[in-house]
Amino acid sequence: MSEPEDGPRGEGERPRRALFLAGGALLTAAGLAWALWLGNWAFDMRRYSQHTGRLERLLTKAPALDLVVQAFEEEGTPLVAQADSATELRDVAARLAGRQAPAVTEKGGRFAHARVFRAPDMLYFVYFDAEGIMRAFDCVSR
């Protein structure tokens, strides 16, 4: 004859079943966390590449400082800071660039002028030579 479900064999199945359910829930949560992290990473990469692509296209035209300021202002990307010396750039970078402040200070320090513009989700650090021609840029996530 067969043993009833509640018998000795049935009682051993409960902890094992709970263990499998907990393991399945843990694997599902880990998979969800990984998928969300991967999606966030991909979104950030796309966002960053769009902004840098935009500024790279602008850089190829070698525009003048006043033209860049006017164009960004007209499109709703306001000027939020300016630096016309290495000391001013260091202060602006410390205030606005966060973890990227050292890189911004190093790169921008090679140029006479820097302007910072606020895009919806980025800050553009745009660098100009002594003649006021755009020569480089940095994008910093806000």
Secondary structure, DSSP 8 states (H G I E B T S, - for coil): ----TTSHHHHHHHHHHHHHHHHHHHHHHHHHHHHHHHHHHHHHHHHHHHHHHHHHHHHHT--BHHHHHHHHHHHT--EEEEESSHHHHHHHHHHHSGGGHHHHHHHHTTSSEEEEEE-SSEEEEEEE-TTSBEEEEEEEE-
